[in-house]
Amino acid sequence: MRHILLSALTFLAGILLGIQLLAALYAPVDLWYTIRTAWPVALRRVVGWSAATVAALLLLPMGGLRWALVAGMGLYLVVHVGMWFLASRICTETPGPSPVVE
């Protein structure tokens, strides 16, 4: 019972770590309009969350817990890409030009 609970918590930690890592990888794109001043923040996010992911993977023992973390991260990635694909298929209309307000 304890192993199942620990595996479930590790799986949830993998989902949360996947969310943070993907958000960090989006940081340079999100801050591109001001990248000349915001590049240290974007770089710090990418390096920080990548290091946290590597540390979590290295600190977990080989076997079930490491696979639970990887499975959580992988599931989040699949859901994220799947939702993007689904949304792009549902919302096929391209927006028209913005109305000019004078």
ChimeraX attribute file (.defattr): number of C-alpha atoms within 10 A of each C-alpha:
attribute: neighborCount
match mode: 1-to-1
recipient: residues
	/A:1	6
	/A:2	7
	/A:3	10
	/A:4	11
	/A:5	10
	/A:6	14
	/A:7	18
	/A:8	16
	/A:9	16
	/A:10	22
	/A:11	22
	/A:12	18
	/A:13	18
	/A:14	26
	/A:15	22
	/A:16	15
	/A:17	22
	/A:18	23
	/A:19	17
	/A:20	18
	/A:21	22
	/A:22	17
	/A:23	15
	/A:24	22
	/A:25	18
	/A:26	14
	/A:27	20
	/A:28	20
	/A:29	11
	/A:30	13
	/A:31	15
	/A:32	13
	/A:33	10
	/A:34	10
	/A:35	15
	/A:36	9
	/A:37	11
	/A:38	14
	/A:39	15
	/A:40	12
	/A:41	15
	/A:42	21
	/A:43	14
	/A:44	13
	/A:45	20
	/A:46	21
	/A:47	15
	/A:48	14
	/A:49	19
	/A:50	18
	/A:51	13
	/A:52	15
	/A:53	20
	/A:54	11
	/A:55	11
	/A:56	16
	/A:57	17
	/A:58	11
	/A:59	10
	/A:60	14
	/A:61	11
	/A:62	10
	/A:63	8
	/A:64	15
	/A:65	20
	/A:66	19
	/A:67	18
	/A:68	21
	/A:69	27
	/A:70	21
	/A:71	18
	/A:72	23
	/A:73	23
	/A:74	15
	/A:75	16
	/A:76	20
	/A:77	16
	/A:78	12
	/A:79	11
	/A:80	14
	/A:81	12
	/A:82	12
	/A:83	12
	/A:84	12
	/A:85	11
	/A:86	11
	/A:87	11
	/A:88	11
	/A:89	10
	/A:90	9
	/A:91	8
	/A:92	8
	/A:93	8
	/A:94	6
	/A:95	6
	/A:96	6
	/A:97	6
	/A:98	6
	/A:99	6
	/A:100	5
	/A:101	4
	/A:102	3
